[in-house]
Amino acid sequence: MPDPQLVLAARVQAALSAAFGPSYADADPVIRPSQFADLQANVALPLAKKLGRKPRDVADEIVKNLDTADVVANVEVSGPGFINLTLSDGWIAAEAQRALEDERLGVPAAEEPQKTVVEYSSPNVAKEMHVGHLRTTIVGDAIARILAFLGHDVVRDNHVGDWGTPFGMLIEHLLDLGEDAAARDDSSVSDLTAFYQAAREKFDGDEEFADRSRRRVVALQAGDAETLRLWNVLVDVSKRYFNAVYGRLGVTLTDDDIKGESFYNDLLAPTVQELEDKGIAVISDGALCAFPPGFTGREGEPLPVIIRKSDGGYNYSTTDLATIRYRVDTEHVDRMIYVVGAPQALHFQMVFAVARMAGWLNDEVEAEHAQIGNVLGTDGKILRTRAGGTVKLAQLLDEAVERAGAVFDEIQHDEPFDDATRAAIVRDVGIGAVKYADLSVARDSEYVFDFDRMISFHGKTGPYLQYAAARIRSIFRKGGVAVEDATGPITLGDPAERALALELLGFGAVLKQAGDTAEPHRLASYIYAVADAYTTFYENCPVLKAPDEPTKASRLALCAATLRTLETGLHLLGVPTPERM
Ligand code: ARG
């Protein structure tokens, strides 16, 4: 579906070219939303400066050459030289009709599909996931869904932290407890925080245990079969836990998407070798380092990326370099999106810079850190339990669902629900509230986790949007009409109908933008704007009691297009949409 802004941009460019010569065909027409019309083109102002003419004269000349009769009902030059453009109702209605008839709601597929790795979630084995992981998981999943819908070849990648020195003590602790404890899902193992802490305490207090643990690390790194088997037992316990969380959240990650740090273990040595061969990695203070240009410390000294420590061990950065090299050489990806916490920004900047020095990243292959801001409690500090501990994800979700239940029981329902149905809806509402709250703020800004705000049926919340969609479904049920049968034709009389139809036409452009920038909050805001336009429409335009049949058919069609836009949009955010509420 052509976004009005894009359509008019092309027309104004054609006018520019006709009026001032073909070199102006690519000029930015500076199309903006307008207070006085639907859109305005402001290009006359910068152009007048360049041409040394009066902006109003330039605007008049553009208008004289503007061919928009099929799209625009009214063109007016105002102020110093703004060109105000009012779209014609007929064009809006025809485009909305086209969207309605299209399976993809008129959203075009990407012209140049890119093979795109979306790396997200990436929790650590044998550790509990925290709210930070919750947010990277939710945001990353939305990015993956959006890009896939746009026709890109999306590779979901869960870069779990499943390797490194802690595994020595974790394996030894597992042996002390008895392997069958893991098989039984005994809480001494499955409570990951307790398991990790117990291992840590023994390591710090028991010399014999610490010795065993160190030997175990050596055996793990040497690829000792029995040690690897035990390591796998631990990885499996964690995977079960991750999958339980993903399942509850409706996140699309599966075991096949896991490529943890261990996956790159065998690639570390050749990666380092290549960096040495290219003269990028050099010995400094006994460690092998790369010094990407432009990164300096407080005294102006060059900052290193440590690639091999003086004891011969590799680093977190080494794994990330091997990962980039693998994605480029073996997976042949075009784009890599790292959905990871903002505190790791410098790490990624430096790793990407080294990868550019090595030629793995270049103009053809992009890597970007889609930064995730910290999640704060209502006190403005990093989210903690009342007792001061880290908040467990499972408890957080339990509480969301419980609170959703209380709020749900207060709103108006079409019908009484039996317990099982109510429970299923409330689950969707609680999870949807948490997810939408995470997605509705720009991903790189900090955000306050506030149950009261997110689980409300008013305002920019998941429940409000879910309810809006369910309300539309209920109109169809009451009217005895199937959503697919509401085929229009769409005609626009009331201003609220026009505003809603116009809003619906923006879906494709918003999705493209959200995908290009890896910013799902753009979609989250758009869905809210659609629901808002719908609310105004619904308050002003009776649907089932419309004055005549054609108006009723048109309004039902607008309802259907809105419903599908809301449901598709929420689905791409990973927010469930109960049919009844
Ligand atoms: N496991 C890491 C953590 O929990 C995140 C991994 C991020 N991805 C990466 N390629 N370094 O903090």
Residues whose N, C-alpha, C, O or C-beta is under 5 A from the ligand:
A	BS01	LIG	S122 P123 N124 H159 V160 G161 D320 V340
